[in-house]
Amino acid sequence: MGLTMSHRELIKFLETNGFSFIRAKGGSHQIYSNGKYTVPIPVHGKKDFSEDFLRMVLRETGISKTDLIDYLNR
């Protein structure tokens, strides 16, 4: 995959896939849910998320890798 994503890009991607902000957890995590899946997204300033973290998010949300690649290629 060889991908990285910023915090804002990941949030926009989740929102386009039906996820919405639920709450902030201690100021260092934001919780997003689509009613079926819930995923915490850490907030670490301008640091990009690694490919491993993105894979974990896809696994926890049920979103396919193809959807992520299509989103990034638009």
mmCIF file of the N, C-alpha and C atoms, coordinates in Angstrom:
data_MODEL
# 
_entry.id   MODEL 
# 
loop_
_atom_site.group_PDB 
_atom_site.id 
_atom_site.type_symbol 
_atom_site.label_atom_id 
_atom_site.label_alt_id 
_atom_site.label_comp_id 
_atom_site.label_asym_id 
_atom_site.label_entity_id 
_atom_site.label_seq_id 
_atom_site.pdbx_PDB_ins_code 
_atom_site.Cartn_x 
_atom_site.Cartn_y 
_atom_site.Cartn_z 
_atom_site.occupancy 
_atom_site.B_iso_or_equiv 
_atom_site.pdbx_formal_charge 
_atom_site.auth_seq_id 
_atom_site.auth_comp_id 
_atom_site.auth_asym_id 
_atom_site.auth_atom_id 
_atom_site.pdbx_PDB_model_num 
ATOM 1   N N  . MET A 1 1  ? 0.843   -1.174 0.000  1.00 0.00 ? 1  MET A N  1 
ATOM 2   C CA . MET A 1 1  ? 0.000   0.000  0.000  1.00 0.00 ? 1  MET A CA 1 
ATOM 3   C C  . MET A 1 1  ? 0.887   1.236  0.000  1.00 0.00 ? 1  MET A C  1 
ATOM 4   N N  . GLY A 1 2  ? 1.867   1.363  0.891  1.00 0.00 ? 2  GLY A N  1 
ATOM 5   C CA . GLY A 1 2  ? 2.791   2.484  0.884  1.00 0.00 ? 2  GLY A CA 1 
ATOM 6   C C  . GLY A 1 2  ? 2.135   3.837  1.094  1.00 0.00 ? 2  GLY A C  1 
ATOM 7   N N  . LEU A 1 3  ? 1.115   3.912  1.935  1.00 0.00 ? 3  LEU A N  1 
ATOM 8   C CA . LEU A 1 3  ? 0.349   5.138  2.105  1.00 0.00 ? 3  LEU A CA 1 
ATOM 9   C C  . LEU A 1 3  ? 0.561   5.753  3.478  1.00 0.00 ? 3  LEU A C  1 
ATOM 10  N N  . THR A 1 4  ? 0.486   7.059  3.535  1.00 0.00 ? 4  THR A N  1 
ATOM 11  C CA . THR A 1 4  ? 0.399   7.787  4.795  1.00 0.00 ? 4  THR A CA 1 
ATOM 12  C C  . THR A 1 4  ? -0.700  8.822  4.616  1.00 0.00 ? 4  THR A C  1 
ATOM 13  N N  . MET A 1 5  ? -1.245  9.283  5.721  1.00 0.00 ? 5  MET A N  1 
ATOM 14  C CA . MET A 1 5  ? -2.341  10.241 5.688  1.00 0.00 ? 5  MET A CA 1 
ATOM 15  C C  . MET A 1 5  ? -2.257  11.155 6.881  1.00 0.00 ? 5  MET A C  1 
ATOM 16  N N  . SER A 1 6  ? -2.646  12.393 6.684  1.00 0.00 ? 6  SER A N  1 
ATOM 17  C CA . SER A 1 6  ? -2.702  13.321 7.811  1.00 0.00 ? 6  SER A CA 1 
ATOM 18  C C  . SER A 1 6  ? -3.985  13.072 8.604  1.00 0.00 ? 6  SER A C  1 
ATOM 19  N N  . HIS A 1 7  ? -4.042  13.638 9.781  1.00 0.00 ? 7  HIS A N  1 
ATOM 20  C CA . HIS A 1 7  ? -5.220  13.524 10.646 1.00 0.00 ? 7  HIS A CA 1 
ATOM 21  C C  . HIS A 1 7  ? -6.462  14.051 9.931  1.00 0.00 ? 7  HIS A C  1 
ATOM 22  N N  . ARG A 1 8  ? -6.352  15.217 9.323  1.00 0.00 ? 8  ARG A N  1 
ATOM 23  C CA . ARG A 1 8  ? -7.502  15.827 8.637  1.00 0.00 ? 8  ARG A CA 1 
ATOM 24  C C  . ARG A 1 8  ? -7.974  14.999 7.454  1.00 0.00 ? 8  ARG A C  1 
ATOM 25  N N  . GLU A 1 9  ? -7.028  14.453 6.688  1.00 0.00 ? 9  GLU A N  1 
ATOM 26  C CA . GLU A 1 9  ? -7.401  13.610 5.544  1.00 0.00 ? 9  GLU A CA 1 
ATOM 27  C C  . GLU A 1 9  ? -8.156  12.369 6.011  1.00 0.00 ? 9  GLU A C  1 
ATOM 28  N N  . LEU A 1 10 ? -7.682  11.751 7.085  1.00 0.00 ? 10 LEU A N  1 
ATOM 29  C CA . LEU A 1 10 ? -8.335  10.552 7.597  1.00 0.00 ? 10 LEU A CA 1 
ATOM 30  C C  . LEU A 1 10 ? -9.744  10.860 8.085  1.00 0.00 ? 10 LEU A C  1 
ATOM 31  N N  . ILE A 1 11 ? -9.919  11.976 8.771  1.00 0.00 ? 11 ILE A N  1 
ATOM 32  C CA . ILE A 1 11 ? -11.248 12.374 9.248  1.00 0.00 ? 11 ILE A CA 1 
ATOM 33  C C  . ILE A 1 11 ? -12.190 12.602 8.070  1.00 0.00 ? 11 ILE A C  1 
ATOM 34  N N  . LYS A 1 12 ? -11.732 13.296 7.032  1.00 0.00 ? 12 LYS A N  1 
ATOM 35  C CA . LYS A 1 12 ? -12.563 13.533 5.842  1.00 0.00 ? 12 LYS A CA 1 
ATOM 36  C C  . LYS A 1 12 ? -12.940 12.216 5.174  1.00 0.00 ? 12 LYS A C  1 
ATOM 37  N N  . PHE A 1 13 ? -11.975 11.294 5.097  1.00 0.00 ? 13 PHE A N  1 
ATOM 38  C CA . PHE A 1 13 ? -12.243 9.982  4.516  1.00 0.00 ? 13 PHE A CA 1 
ATOM 39  C C  . PHE A 1 13 ? -13.318 9.242  5.313  1.00 0.00 ? 13 PHE A C  1 
ATOM 40  N N  . LEU A 1 14 ? -13.193 9.230  6.632  1.00 0.00 ? 14 LEU A N  1 
ATOM 41  C CA . LEU A 1 14 ? -14.191 8.561  7.464  1.00 0.00 ? 14 LEU A CA 1 
ATOM 42  C C  . LEU A 1 14 ? -15.564 9.209  7.301  1.00 0.00 ? 14 LEU A C  1 
ATOM 43  N N  . GLU A 1 15 ? -15.608 10.532 7.252  1.00 0.00 ? 15 GLU A N  1 
ATOM 44  C CA . GLU A 1 15 ? -16.889 11.226 7.106  1.00 0.00 ? 15 GLU A CA 1 
ATOM 45  C C  . GLU A 1 15 ? -17.545 10.922 5.760  1.00 0.00 ? 15 GLU A C  1 
ATOM 46  N N  . THR A 1 16 ? -16.760 10.769 4.702  1.00 0.00 ? 16 THR A N  1 
ATOM 47  C CA . THR A 1 16 ? -17.343 10.413 3.399  1.00 0.00 ? 16 THR A CA 1 
ATOM 48  C C  . THR A 1 16 ? -17.861 8.977  3.393  1.00 0.00 ? 16 THR A C  1 
ATOM 49  N N  . ASN A 1 17 ? -17.437 8.183  4.361  1.00 0.00 ? 17 ASN A N  1 
ATOM 50  C CA . ASN A 1 17 ? -17.898 6.799  4.482  1.00 0.00 ? 17 ASN A CA 1 
ATOM 51  C C  . ASN A 1 17 ? -18.933 6.638  5.590  1.00 0.00 ? 17 ASN A C  1 
ATOM 52  N N  . GLY A 1 18 ? -19.597 7.714  5.965  1.00 0.00 ? 18 GLY A N  1 
ATOM 53  C CA . GLY A 1 18 ? -20.716 7.639  6.895  1.00 0.00 ? 18 GLY A CA 1 
ATOM 54  C C  . GLY A 1 18 ? -20.383 7.757  8.366  1.00 0.00 ? 18 GLY A C  1 
ATOM 55  N N  . PHE A 1 19 ? -19.134 8.038  8.718  1.00 0.00 ? 19 PHE A N  1 
ATOM 56  C CA . PHE A 1 19 ? -18.750 8.182  10.117 1.00 0.00 ? 19 PHE A CA 1 
ATOM 57  C C  . PHE A 1 19 ? -18.950 9.623  10.555 1.00 0.00 ? 19 PHE A C  1 
ATOM 58  N N  . SER A 1 20 ? -19.265 9.806  11.830 1.00 0.00 ? 20 SER A N  1 
ATOM 59  C CA . SER A 1 20 ? -19.415 11.153 12.371 1.00 0.00 ? 20 SER A CA 1 
ATOM 60  C C  . SER A 1 20 ? -18.746 11.231 13.744 1.00 0.00 ? 20 SER A C  1 
ATOM 61  N N  . PHE A 1 21 ? -18.392 12.446 14.108 1.00 0.00 ? 21 PHE A N  1 
ATOM 62  C CA . PHE A 1 21 ? -17.716 12.702 15.373 1.00 0.00 ? 21 PHE A CA 1 
ATOM 63  C C  . PHE A 1 21 ? -18.658 12.391 16.520 1.00 0.00 ? 21 PHE A C  1 
ATOM 64  N N  . ILE A 1 22 ? -18.184 11.634 17.506 1.00 0.00 ? 22 ILE A N  1 
ATOM 65  C CA . ILE A 1 22 ? -18.982 11.303 18.690 1.00 0.00 ? 22 ILE A CA 1 
ATOM 66  C C  . ILE A 1 22 ? -18.515 12.129 19.884 1.00 0.00 ? 22 ILE A C  1 
ATOM 67  N N  . ARG A 1 23 ? -17.224 12.053 20.182 1.00 0.00 ? 23 ARG A N  1 
ATOM 68  C CA . ARG A 1 23 ? -16.696 12.809 21.316 1.00 0.00 ? 23 ARG A CA 1 
ATOM 69  C C  . ARG A 1 23 ? -15.171 12.823 21.262 1.00 0.00 ? 23 ARG A C  1 
ATOM 70  N N  . ALA A 1 24 ? -14.601 13.719 22.040 1.00 0.00 ? 24 ALA A N  1 
ATOM 71  C CA . ALA A 1 24 ? -13.149 13.761 22.218 1.00 0.00 ? 24 ALA A CA 1 
ATOM 72  C C  . ALA A 1 24 ? -12.837 13.037 23.519 1.00 0.00 ? 24 ALA A C  1 
ATOM 73  N N  . LYS A 1 25 ? -11.773 12.278 23.524 1.00 0.00 ? 25 LYS A N  1 
ATOM 74  C CA . LYS A 1 25 ? -11.410 11.486 24.700 1.00 0.00 ? 25 LYS A CA 1 
ATOM 75  C C  . LYS A 1 25 ? -10.106 12.046 25.262 1.00 0.00 ? 25 LYS A C  1 
ATOM 76  N N  . GLY A 1 26 ? -10.179 12.828 26.296 1.00 0.00 ? 26 GLY A N  1 
ATOM 77  C CA . GLY A 1 26 ? -8.987  13.337 26.963 1.00 0.00 ? 26 GLY A CA 1 
ATOM 78  C C  . GLY A 1 26 ? -8.158  14.299 26.148 1.00 0.00 ? 26 GLY A C  1 
ATOM 79  N N  . GLY A 1 27 ? -8.674  14.794 25.053 1.00 0.00 ? 27 GLY A N  1 
ATOM 80  C CA . GLY A 1 27 ? -7.938  15.759 24.246 1.00 0.00 ? 27 GLY A CA 1 
ATOM 81  C C  . GLY A 1 27 ? -6.922  15.149 23.309 1.00 0.00 ? 27 GLY A C  1 
ATOM 82  N N  . SER A 1 28 ? -6.641  13.849 23.445 1.00 0.00 ? 28 SER A N  1 
ATOM 83  C CA . SER A 1 28 ? -5.646  13.239 22.579 1.00 0.00 ? 28 SER A CA 1 
ATOM 84  C C  . SER A 1 28 ? -6.257  12.256 21.575 1.00 0.00 ? 28 SER A C  1 
ATOM 85  N N  . HIS A 1 29 ? -7.549  11.979 21.694 1.00 0.00 ? 29 HIS A N  1 
ATOM 86  C CA . HIS A 1 29 ? -8.238  11.090 20.763 1.00 0.00 ? 29 HIS A CA 1 
ATOM 87  C C  . HIS A 1 29 ? -9.610  11.665 20.427 1.00 0.00 ? 29 HIS A C  1 
ATOM 88  N N  . GLN A 1 30 ? -10.037 11.427 19.196 1.00 0.00 ? 30 GLN A N  1 
ATOM 89  C CA . GLN A 1 30 ? -11.393 11.755 18.780 1.00 0.00 ? 30 GLN A CA 1 
ATOM 90  C C  . GLN A 1 30 ? -12.070 10.454 18.405 1.00 0.00 ? 30 GLN A C  1 
ATOM 91  N N  . ILE A 1 31 ? -13.300 10.272 18.852 1.00 0.00 ? 31 ILE A N  1 
ATOM 92  C CA . ILE A 1 31 ? -14.027 9.038  18.612 1.00 0.00 ? 31 ILE A CA 1 
ATOM 93  C C  . ILE A 1 31 ? -15.031 9.278  17.484 1.00 0.00 ? 31 ILE A C  1 
ATOM 94  N N  . TYR A 1 32 ? -14.984 8.414  16.458 1.00 0.00 ? 32 TYR A N  1 
ATOM 95  C CA . TYR A 1 32 ? -15.892 8.495  15.318 1.00 0.00 ? 32 TYR A CA 1 
ATOM 96  C C  . TYR A 1 32 ? -16.664 7.194  15.211 1.00 0.00 ? 32 TYR A C  1 
ATOM 97  N N  . SER A 1 33 ? -17.925 7.292  14.768 1.00 0.00 ? 33 SER A N  1 
ATOM 98  C CA . SER A 1 33 ? -18.763 6.106  14.651 1.00 0.00 ? 33 SER A CA 1 
ATOM 99  C C  . SER A 1 33 ? -19.728 6.250  13.486 1.00 0.00 ? 33 SER A C  1 
ATOM 100 N N  . ASN A 1 34 ? -20.140 5.107  12.923 1.00 0.00 ? 34 ASN A N  1 
ATOM 101 C CA . ASN A 1 34 ? -21.182 5.111  11.903 1.00 0.00 ? 34 ASN A CA 1 
ATOM 102 C C  . ASN A 1 34 ? -22.416 4.357  12.393 1.00 0.00 ? 34 ASN A C  1 
ATOM 103 N N  . GLY A 1 35 ? -22.479 4.082  13.675 1.00 0.00 ? 35 GLY A N  1 
ATOM 104 C CA . GLY A 1 35 ? -23.591 3.349  14.255 1.00 0.00 ? 35 GLY A CA 1 
ATOM 105 C C  . GLY A 1 35 ? -23.300 1.865  14.410 1.00 0.00 ? 35 GLY A C  1 
ATOM 106 N N  . LYS A 1 36 ? -22.447 1.336  13.546 1.00 0.00 ? 36 LYS A N  1 
ATOM 107 C CA . LYS A 1 36 ? -22.070 -0.072 13.618 1.00 0.00 ? 36 LYS A CA 1 
ATOM 108 C C  . LYS A 1 36 ? -20.645 -0.232 14.134 1.00 0.00 ? 36 LYS A C  1 
ATOM 109 N N  . TYR A 1 37 ? -19.750 0.592  13.625 1.00 0.00 ? 37 TYR A N  1 
ATOM 110 C CA . TYR A 1 37 ? -18.340 0.552  14.010 1.00 0.00 ? 37 TYR A CA 1 
ATOM 111 C C  . TYR A 1 37 ? -17.954 1.858  14.699 1.00 0.00 ? 37 TYR A C  1 
ATOM 112 N N  . THR A 1 38 ? -17.069 1.760  15.672 1.00 0.00 ? 38 THR A N  1 
ATOM 113 C CA . THR A 1 38 ? -16.545 2.926  16.375 1.00 0.00 ? 38 THR A CA 1 
ATOM 114 C C  . THR A 1 38 ? -15.030 2.836  16.367 1.00 0.00 ? 38 THR A C  1 
ATOM 115 N N  . VAL A 1 39 ? -14.374 3.967  16.075 1.00 0.00 ? 39 VAL A N  1 
ATOM 116 C CA . VAL A 1 39 ? -12.914 3.965  15.990 1.00 0.00 ? 39 VAL A CA 1 
ATOM 117 C C  . VAL A 1 39 ? -12.347 5.225  16.632 1.00 0.00 ? 39 VAL A C  1 
ATOM 118 N N  . PRO A 1 40 ? -11.327 5.068  17.492 1.00 0.00 ? 40 PRO A N  1 
ATOM 119 C CA . PRO A 1 40 ? -10.653 6.249  18.044 1.00 0.00 ? 40 PRO A CA 1 
ATOM 120 C C  . PRO A 1 40 ? -9.552  6.701  17.082 1.00 0.00 ? 40 PRO A C  1 
ATOM 121 N N  . ILE A 1 41 ? -9.456  8.005  16.876 1.00 0.00 ? 41 ILE A N  1 
ATOM 122 C CA . ILE A 1 41 ? -8.424  8.578  16.021 1.00 0.00 ? 41 ILE A CA 1 
ATOM 123 C C  . ILE A 1 41 ? -7.545  9.475  16.890 1.00 0.00 ? 41 ILE A C  1 
ATOM 124 N N  . PRO A 1 42 ? -6.273  9.126  17.051 1.00 0.00 ? 42 PRO A N  1 
ATOM 125 C CA . PRO A 1 42 ? -5.382  9.954  17.866 1.00 0.00 ? 42 PRO A CA 1 
ATOM 126 C C  . PRO A 1 42 ? -5.083  11.281 17.178 1.00 0.00 ? 42 PRO A C  1 
ATOM 127 N N  . VAL A 1 43 ? -4.882  12.303 17.991 1.00 0.00 ? 43 VAL A N  1 
ATOM 128 C CA . VAL A 1 43 ? -4.541  13.629 17.474 1.00 0.00 ? 43 VAL A CA 1 
ATOM 129 C C  . VAL A 1 43 ? -3.107  13.919 17.895 1.00 0.00 ? 43 VAL A C  1 
ATOM 130 N N  . HIS A 1 44 ? -2.206  13.931 16.916 1.00 0.00 ? 44 HIS A N  1 
ATOM 131 C CA . HIS A 1 44 ? -0.791  14.152 17.201 1.00 0.00 ? 44 HIS A CA 1 
ATOM 132 C C  . HIS A 1 44 ? -0.231  15.257 16.326 1.00 0.00 ? 44 HIS A C  1 
ATOM 133 N N  . GLY A 1 45 ? -0.925  16.373 16.288 1.00 0.00 ? 45 GLY A N  1 
ATOM 134 C CA . GLY A 1 45 ? -0.448  17.517 15.521 1.00 0.00 ? 45 GLY A CA 1 
ATOM 135 C C  . GLY A 1 45 ? -0.374  17.242 14.035 1.00 0.00 ? 45 GLY A C  1 
ATOM 136 N N  . LYS A 1 46 ? 0.749   17.564 13.430 1.00 0.00 ? 46 LYS A N  1 
ATOM 137 C CA . LYS A 1 46 ? 0.894   17.437 11.988 1.00 0.00 ? 46 LYS A CA 1 
ATOM 138 C C  . LYS A 1 46 ? 1.547   16.132 11.547 1.00 0.00 ? 46 LYS A C  1 
ATOM 139 N N  . LYS A 1 47 ? 1.762   15.226 12.460 1.00 0.00 ? 47 LYS A N  1 
ATOM 140 C CA . LYS A 1 47 ? 2.394   13.953 12.144 1.00 0.00 ? 47 LYS A CA 1 
ATOM 141 C C  . LYS A 1 47 ? 1.426   13.066 11.339 1.00 0.00 ? 47 LYS A C  1 
ATOM 142 N N  . ASP A 1 48 ? 1.903   12.517 10.217 1.00 0.00 ? 48 ASP A N  1 
ATOM 143 C CA . ASP A 1 48 ? 1.079   11.640 9.390  1.00 0.00 ? 48 ASP A CA 1 
ATOM 144 C C  . ASP A 1 48 ? 0.936   10.268 10.032 1.00 0.00 ? 48 ASP A C  1 
ATOM 145 N N  . PHE A 1 49 ? -0.205  9.618  9.728  1.00 0.00 ? 49 PHE A N  1 
ATOM 146 C CA . PHE A 1 49 ? -0.435  8.261  10.200 1.00 0.00 ? 49 PHE A CA 1 
ATOM 147 C C  . PHE A 1 49 ? 0.300   7.280  9.295  1.00 0.00 ? 49 PHE A C  1 
ATOM 148 N N  . SER A 1 50 ? 0.834   6.235  9.883  1.00 0.00 ? 50 SER A N  1 
ATOM 149 C CA . SER A 1 50 ? 1.578   5.228  9.133  1.00 0.00 ? 50 SER A CA 1 
ATOM 150 C C  . SER A 1 50 ? 0.621   4.290  8.399  1.00 0.00 ? 50 SER A C  1 
ATOM 151 N N  . GLU A 1 51 ? 1.197   3.532  7.495  1.00 0.00 ? 51 GLU A N  1 
ATOM 152 C CA . GLU A 1 51 ? 0.431   2.529  6.754  1.00 0.00 ? 51 GLU A CA 1 
ATOM 153 C C  . GLU A 1 51 ? -0.166  1.493  7.694  1.00 0.00 ? 51 GLU A C  1 
ATOM 154 N N  . ASP A 1 52 ? 0.576   1.085  8.705  1.00 0.00 ? 52 ASP A N  1 
ATOM 155 C CA . ASP A 1 52 ? 0.076   0.103  9.668  1.00 0.00 ? 52 ASP A CA 1 
ATOM 156 C C  . ASP A 1 52 ? -1.142  0.628  10.414 1.00 0.00 ? 52 ASP A C  1 
ATOM 157 N N  . PHE A 1 53 ? -1.100  1.894  10.820 1.00 0.00 ? 53 PHE A N  1 
ATOM 158 C CA . PHE A 1 53 ? -2.240  2.476  11.521 1.00 0.00 ? 53 PHE A CA 1 
ATOM 159 C C  . PHE A 1 53 ? -3.453  2.546  10.591 1.00 0.00 ? 53 PHE A C  1 
ATOM 160 N N  . LEU A 1 54 ? -3.236  2.947  9.338  1.00 0.00 ? 54 LEU A N  1 
ATOM 161 C CA . LEU A 1 54 ? -4.348  3.021  8.390  1.00 0.00 ? 54 LEU A CA 1 
ATOM 162 C C  . LEU A 1 54 ? -4.964  1.646  8.157  1.00 0.00 ? 54 LEU A C  1 
ATOM 163 N N  . ARG A 1 55 ? -4.146  0.605  8.082  1.00 0.00 ? 55 ARG A N  1 
ATOM 164 C CA . ARG A 1 55 ? -4.662  -0.761 7.945  1.00 0.00 ? 55 ARG A CA 1 
ATOM 165 C C  . ARG A 1 55 ? -5.534  -1.133 9.138  1.00 0.00 ? 55 ARG A C  1 
ATOM 166 N N  . MET A 1 56 ? -5.091  -0.748 10.336 1.00 0.00 ? 56 MET A N  1 
ATOM 167 C CA . MET A 1 56 ? -5.861  -1.039 11.546 1.00 0.00 ? 56 MET A CA 1 
ATOM 168 C C  . MET A 1 56 ? -7.211  -0.319 11.504 1.00 0.00 ? 56 MET A C  1 
ATOM 169 N N  . VAL A 1 57 ? -7.218  0.939  11.067 1.00 0.00 ? 57 VAL A N  1 
ATOM 170 C CA . VAL A 1 57 ? -8.469  1.693  10.977 1.00 0.00 ? 57 VAL A CA 1 
ATOM 171 C C  . VAL A 1 57 ? -9.404  1.027  9.974  1.00 0.00 ? 57 VAL A C  1 
ATOM 172 N N  . LEU A 1 58 ? -8.884  0.621  8.824  1.00 0.00 ? 58 LEU A N  1 
ATOM 173 C CA . LEU A 1 58 ? -9.716  -0.049 7.825  1.00 0.00 ? 58 LEU A CA 1 
ATOM 174 C C  . LEU A 1 58 ? -10.300 -1.335 8.383  1.00 0.00 ? 58 LEU A C  1 
ATOM 175 N N  . ARG A 1 59 ? -9.510  -2.093 9.102  1.00 0.00 ? 59 ARG A N  1 
ATOM 176 C CA . ARG A 1 59 ? -9.978  -3.349 9.695  1.00 0.00 ? 59 ARG A CA 1 
ATOM 177 C C  . ARG A 1 59 ? -11.072 -3.080 10.728 1.00 0.00 ? 59 ARG A C  1 
ATOM 178 N N  . GLU A 1 60 ? -10.889 -2.061 11.574 1.00 0.00 ? 60 GLU A N  1 
ATOM 179 C CA . GLU A 1 60 ? -11.862 -1.753 12.632 1.00 0.00 ? 60 GLU A CA 1 
ATOM 180 C C  . GLU A 1 60 ? -13.146 -1.134 12.098 1.00 0.00 ? 60 GLU A C  1 
ATOM 181 N N  . THR A 1 61 ? -13.091 -0.504 10.931 1.00 0.00 ? 61 THR A N  1 
ATOM 182 C CA . THR A 1 61 ? -14.267 0.170  10.387 1.00 0.00 ? 61 THR A CA 1 
ATOM 183 C C  . THR A 1 61 ? -14.984 -0.633 9.322  1.00 0.00 ? 61 THR A C  1 
ATOM 184 N N  . GLY A 1 62 ? -14.365 -1.692 8.824  1.00 0.00 ? 62 GLY A N  1 
ATOM 185 C CA . GLY A 1 62 ? -14.987 -2.487 7.780  1.00 0.00 ? 62 GLY A CA 1 
ATOM 186 C C  . GLY A 1 62 ? -14.909 -1.845 6.405  1.00 0.00 ? 62 GLY A C  1 
ATOM 187 N N  . ILE A 1 63 ? -14.079 -0.833 6.247  1.00 0.00 ? 63 ILE A N  1 
ATOM 188 C CA . ILE A 1 63 ? -13.906 -0.161 4.960  1.00 0.00 ? 63 ILE A CA 1 
ATOM 189 C C  . ILE A 1 63 ? -12.777 -0.868 4.207  1.00 0.00 ? 63 ILE A C  1 
ATOM 190 N N  . SER A 1 64 ? -12.958 -1.028 2.905  1.00 0.00 ? 64 SER A N  1 
ATOM 191 C CA . SER A 1 64 ? -11.942 -1.746 2.129  1.00 0.00 ? 64 SER A CA 1 
ATOM 192 C C  . SER A 1 64 ? -10.760 -0.852 1.770  1.00 0.00 ? 64 SER A C  1 
ATOM 193 N N  . LYS A 1 65 ? -9.629  -1.495 1.524  1.00 0.00 ? 65 LYS A N  1 
ATOM 194 C CA . LYS A 1 65 ? -8.422  -0.784 1.103  1.00 0.00 ? 65 LYS A CA 1 
ATOM 195 C C  . LYS A 1 65 ? -8.654  -0.101 -0.242 1.00 0.00 ? 65 LYS A C  1 
ATOM 196 N N  . THR A 1 66 ? -9.450  -0.720 -1.103 1.00 0.00 ? 66 THR A N  1 
ATOM 197 C CA . THR A 1 66 ? -9.771  -0.149 -2.406 1.00 0.00 ? 66 THR A CA 1 
ATOM 198 C C  . THR A 1 66 ? -10.500 1.183  -2.248 1.00 0.00 ? 66 THR A C  1 
ATOM 199 N N  . ASP A 1 67 ? -11.414 1.264  -1.273 1.00 0.00 ? 67 ASP A N  1 
ATOM 200 C CA . ASP A 1 67 ? -12.124 2.525  -1.023 1.00 0.00 ? 67 ASP A CA 1 
ATOM 201 C C  . ASP A 1 67 ? -11.157 3.630  -0.627 1.00 0.00 ? 67 ASP A C  1 
ATOM 202 N N  . LEU A 1 68 ? -10.174 3.300  0.194  1.00 0.00 ? 68 LEU A N  1 
ATOM 203 C CA . LEU A 1 68 ? -9.181  4.284  0.615  1.00 0.00 ? 68 LEU A CA 1 
ATOM 204 C C  . LEU A 1 68 ? -8.337  4.744  -0.568 1.00 0.00 ? 68 LEU A C  1 
ATOM 205 N N  . ILE A 1 69 ? -7.894  3.820  -1.383 1.00 0.00 ? 69 ILE A N  1 
ATOM 206 C CA . ILE A 1 69 ? -7.072  4.179  -2.550 1.00 0.00 ? 69 ILE A CA 1 
ATOM 207 C C  . ILE A 1 69 ? -7.876  5.018  -3.528 1.00 0.00 ? 69 ILE A C  1 
ATOM 208 N N  . ASP A 1 70 ? -9.146  4.651  -3.766 1.00 0.00 ? 70 ASP A N  1 
ATOM 209 C CA . ASP A 1 70 ? -10.015 5.450  -4.656 1.00 0.00 ? 70 ASP A CA 1 
ATOM 210 C C  . ASP A 1 70 ? -10.189 6.860  -4.117 1.00 0.00 ? 70 ASP A C  1 
ATOM 211 N N  . TYR A 1 71 ? -10.363 6.988  -2.800 1.00 0.00 ? 71 TYR A N  1 
ATOM 212 C CA . TYR A 1 71 ? -10.522 8.305  -2.173 1.00 0.00 ? 71 TYR A CA 1 
ATOM 213 C C  . TYR A 1 71 ? -9.272  9.159  -2.378 1.00 0.00 ? 71 TYR A C  1 
ATOM 214 N N  . LEU A 1 72 ? -8.106  8.568  -2.217 1.00 0.00 ? 72 LEU A N  1 
ATOM 215 C CA . LEU A 1 72 ? -6.855  9.311  -2.350 1.00 0.00 ? 72 LEU A CA 1 
ATOM 216 C C  . LEU A 1 72 ? -6.549  9.686  -3.799 1.00 0.00 ? 72 LEU A C  1 
ATOM 217 N N  . ASN A 1 73 ? -7.073  8.921  -4.749 1.00 0.00 ? 73 ASN A N  1 
ATOM 218 C CA . ASN A 1 73 ? -6.789  9.179  -6.167 1.00 0.00 ? 73 ASN A CA 1 
ATOM 219 C C  . ASN A 1 73 ? -7.761  10.143 -6.825 1.00 0.00 ? 73 ASN A C  1 
ATOM 220 N N  . ARG A 1 74 ? -8.736  10.659 -6.092 1.00 0.00 ? 74 ARG A N  1 
ATOM 221 C CA . ARG A 1 74 ? -9.661  11.599 -6.735 1.00 0.00 ? 74 ARG A CA 1 
ATOM 222 C C  . ARG A 1 74 ? -9.089  12.982 -6.786 1.00 0.00 ? 74 ARG A C  1 
# 
